[in-house]
Amino acid sequence: MKLSSGIAAVILLLLLGGARATSSQQQVRSNGNVGQINKNQVKHILQSIQQFYAPDSQLAVFNISYEQVEAGIILHGEVDNHNAKNAVIDAMRKIVNCRVIDSIRVLPDLVLGSDTIGIIVLSVANVHRKPRKQEELLTQVLMGTIVKLLKKENGFFFIQTPDQYLGWLDTASVFVPSQAGANAWNAASKVIVTKFIGEVYASSNISSAIVCEISEGCILKSNGKKNGWIAVELADGRNGFVRDTLVQDLGEWNNSRLPTGENLEKIAKSFLGIRYLWGGTSVKGMDCSGFVKIVYHLNGVELKRDARQQVQQGMPIDPGKNFQNLKKGDLLFFGSKASVKQRKQITHVAIYLEDGLYIHSSKKVRFSSFNPSSNYYEEPLLKRFVCARRIL
């Protein structure tokens, strides 16, 4: 089999890094059984390949273990990349002189068949760490968002969001279209909700039944405008009407995005007082990085989900002794700086405004300041400041 350049590079790195087996580790017993495998060596191989293909476990799947049996070595687990699987198998074959049995599953799960696309049909859908509603909330996705379905378990889909984030979503939150249906959804005229909260009504009358709730950032199919109402359709086929003051044509909205410091400040301030919610990225609640993400999203810029990922985006900025080099819209990161004993830790993020003032989600969306003379001054946060990044 011809190896891809990526796989070959990984194997070469492993061999040069000391992953070559000793002759005793490669010996096969006369009865055909494999000798003992150096566990540290296998651990090194798996860690090296994971670092190459899936350095962030929240953005890529790499869960592989092995089992030694009479017939050889069985590789178990799952990945979301065929190259990662092939790299593991080929690297193992380099260090053991026995049969390597492939039992690694590549996601999306074959059981799903062609059902690997989902469209969110709740105003705000919660994504959990494990397939249970009581488990930790990781993030949220808004109505109309297309997600990738990777596997299914206990009434939940394991999904990947457009920003590559992984987690478990209740199947009731998502509609699974055919490929033709997904194409039709992509091609349809759509509107985006531009107000905090609203409703889809069964008819163009606020006295009619409510079809569903909508919130800022939700996307719906548009079926025409009449007398101050927009006829809309959800991905699952439900139809209704929304007041035209609640939405804007999605194409026009996209074209109108102008990510300036002033526009970022305007959107950020509109969320003042919204409660803090771990894993939240919507008007129903936001954590620190969720707040930053939605502010930038509503200005047409897509950021990664977590603060530790956002700190890798944009360009580094030397803030200056008195933060005089910062500009409106710069991201501020807090935590602990790198030392001889530990790596840099990022635990919080905020958006800089001006004159030492910044806005962030901590208990709620609120102001804080680096300026000791400000009413918003918070010395503990100043002491935890690590670095700044410029996205615009």
N, C-alpha and C positions, 0 to 999 in steps of 0.2 A: 504494500500500500504506500502510495506517495504521500509524504507528510506535508502539511501546510507550513509556511515559513514560521507562523506563530507557534505551532506545536513543536517544530524542530528547535526553535529558539528556547522554549521552555525546557525541553529534554537536555539540550546542551548545557544550559545553566545549571541544571540539577547535577549533571555529571561533573562539571567543573567545580561545583560547590561541595563536592565530597559525597555525592549520593551513589557513587560506584560501589557495588557490592564486593565483599571479599570472596575469595574462592570457596571458603567454607560455607558462606551464606548461599552460594549458588549450587551447592551439591545436591543431588537428588539421591535419596536412598535407593538401594538396589531393588526394593519391592515397589518402587514407583512413587512412594510418598515424598512430599517436599520437606526439606529440613526447616529448622526454625527460622523465622523471618525477623530481622532486626526491626523492632517496633519503632525505635527512634528514627531509623532510616526512612521507613514508610511515612511516619509523621512529617518528616522534613519534606518529602516529596509532595504530600497532599497540601501542606501549608504553602509551599512554593508555587504550586499550580493555582491554588486558590488566590494567592496574592496577585498572580498574573491576570486571572480571568474574573475574579470576583472579590476585589479588595474591600468592598463595602457590602456586607451581608444584607443590608436593607435595600440594595439596588440590584443584586444578582444572586442567583441560587447556586450554592455549591455545598452540598451535604453528602460526603462520601466516607464510608467506612470499609473495612475489609474483614474477611473471615478466612482462616486457614483450615482447609479440609484435606482429606486423603487425595482428592483429585487435583488439588492445587490451591490457588488463591481466588476467592470470590470477592468481587468488588460490588458493594451495595450502595444505595443512596440515589440522589437525584441532582441534576444540574439543569440549567436553562440554556446551555450552549454546547453544541455537538463537538466543537473544538476542545472544550474543557474536558469532556469525557474521553476523547481520543488521546489527549495529552496524558491523562492519568493512566490509561491502559498501556500506552507505549512506554511511559516512564517505568511502570511496574515490570514490563517485559525486559527492560534493560537490567534490572537488578535481581530478578529471580529466574532460575532455570527450571521453570515448571509452567503448568498451564495457568493462564490468567482468565478467569471466567467472568464475563461481563454481565452484571445484573444492575447496571446503572440506568435509571430512567431519565430521559431528556424531556423536560417540560416544553410545551404543553403536553399534558397527559394524553396518550392515545385514546383513552376511554372517552374523552370529550369529542372525539371525531372532528368535525368541522366547526363545532361550537366553541370557538376560541376568542370571540369578540363579544363584548357586552356594552350596553349603553345605560347609564345611570338614569333611573326614573323616579328617585326621591329628590326633594329639594336639596337635602344634605345627607349623604350616605356615609356611615361610619365604617372605617377600616380598622380591624383589630389585629393584635399580634397572633392570636390563636383563633380557631373556628368556634368561638363561643361569644355571646353578646356581653358577658360579664368580664371578658378579658380586656387587657389594656388597649385603650384607643390610641392608634398610631397616627392616623390622619383622616381627612375627610375628602370626599369627591362630590362635585356638584352635578345637578341634573343636566343631562345632555352630554356628559363627558364619556368618551369612548375608552374602555379599559380592555386590557388583554387578560383572558381567562387562562389560567395555567393548570388548575386541577380543582376537584370538588370533593368536599367532605362535610358530613353532618349538617347539611343545609347551608353550607357556605362555599363560596368560590375563593380560591387563592388567586389574587389578581396582581397585575402590574399596571400602575397608573401611567399617564403620558410622561411624567417626569421620572419614570422607572421605579417608583416606590412600590414595595411589596407588602401585602397584607391580606387579611381574610375579610370578605364582604358577604353579608347575608344575601342569599339568592333572591330574596324578595325586593332587594334594592336595585336589581339590574335586570334589564331585558336582553335576551339573547336572540339576535336576529339571524337570518340567513345571510350569506355573503351578499346576495342581491339586496337584502334589506339594509345591510350596513352601507352598501354603496349608495343606495337611495337616500339614506339619512345624510351621508356626507355631501351629496349633491344638492339637497333641498335648501330652499331659502329658510333662514333661521333668524330668530331674534334673541337678544341677550337681556336679562333682567338687570336694570340699572338702579333700582331702589332696594332698600333693605329687605322688606318683606311684602308679599302680595299674595293674591289668590288667582287660580284659574277657575272661572265659573262655567257652569254647564251651558249657559246662554248669555247673550250680551245684556245681562241685567244683574245688578248686584243682589237682587232678591232670589236669584236662582241658586241651585245647589252648588256647593264648592267641589270641584273635581280634585284639586290638590293645592298644596301650598307651594310657593316659589320664593326664592331669596336671591340676593344680589349675586350675579355671576352665572345663574342658571341659564341654560340654553334650550329653546323650544323651536320646533318647526313652525314656520309662518305660512298660513293659508289665506292671507289677504286682510285688508283693513276696511272697516266700515263704521261710520258714525262714532268715532272715538274708541273703537274696540279693535283688537287684533284677534283673528281666528287662529288658534294654535293647536298643535298636535304633539303629544309625547311620543317617545320612541316605541312604546308598547301599544300605540294606536288610540289611546284615549284622546278625545277632542274637547275643546273648550274655548273660552274667550278671556282675554286679559285687557285691562285698560291700556290704551296706547301710551299713557304717561309713565307706565312702569317699565317699558322695554324700548329697545332701539334695534334697528336692523343690524345684524351681526357684522355684515360686511362694512357698513358705514361706521360702526363702532370700532372695528379693527383699524380702519383707515384714519380714524380721528385720534388714535392713541399718540400722545406726544410725551414721552417720558422725560420730563424736566424736573428739576428740584422742586419747583413751585407746584407742579401737578402731583408729585409724590406727596408733598406736604398736605395738599388739599384732601387727597384720598385718605391719608393716614389720620388726619384730624377728624374726618367724618366717622371714624370708628372709636373715638374717645368714649370711654365708659363701658365698652363691650367687655363682658366678663372674660377672665382667663379660663381657658379650658385646655388641659393637656391633650394634645393631638388635634385640637381644633384648628380649622382653616377657613371658617365662615363667620357670618354675622351672628351665629348662634353661640359663638365662643371661639377664642383663638389662643394658642400658645405663642411664645415669642417669635419663633421662626415661621409659624403659620400666619401671624400678623404681617411680618415682612414679606412673605411670599404673596399673600393676597393683595397687598398694597402695590407691589411691583406688577403682579398679574393684571390688575385693573388699569395699569398704565402701559400694558402691552409687552412687558418683559417677564420672561419665565425664569424663575430661580429654582434651585433644588429645594427639597423639603425641610431638611434639618439644618440647624446652625452650623454643625460641624462640616456639612457639605457646602453651605453657602460661603463659608470662610475660604473656600478654595476657588470661588468665582471672582470675576472682576480683576482688579489690579490692587496691589498693596499701596497704602498711603501712609507716609510719615505724618502723623497728626500735628506735630509741633509741640513744643513745651506747653503752650497754652491752648492747644487744639486749633490754632489759627490757620492751619493748612486744610482743614476739613471743609467740604462743601455740602450744601443741602442735598440730602438723598444718600450720602455715604452710609455704609453699614458699619456699626460699632459692635465689636465682639468682646465678650466678657468671659471670665473663667480664671485660669491660672497659667502663667507664662511657663515656658520650658525651663527646666533646671537640670542639673547633673543627675538628679534623682527621678525625674519624671518628664514625660512629654508635655507639650502644650495641651491644655484642656479647654475646649470651648463649650460653655454651658448656657450662654444667653446671647441674644442679638437685639439690636435696636437700630432705629433710623435717625441719623443726625439731622437737625434742623438748622440752627444758627446760634451764635453767641453762647456756646456751651450747652444749649438746650437740645434734648433728643426725646423721641417718643418710642414707646415700647409696650409690650403686653407683659405685665407683672402684677398679678392679682386682678388687674383690669388694664385696658389700654389707657395709658396715662403719660404725662410728661415727667422727665427727670432732667437734672442738669449737672454739668461738671463745674459750674461756676459757684464758688462758695457764697457769693452775695445773692444768689437766686433763691426764691422761695421753694424751688424744686430741687435744690442741691441734695445729693445723696452721696456722702463720703464712702460708705461701704461699696457702692457700685464703682466709684472712681478707683478705689483700690483694686478692684477686680478687672479693670479694663486691660485688654490684651492687645488688640490691634484694630485697624480700620481697613476697609476695602471699598474701592469705588467701582460701581457697576455701570453707571451711565457713561 
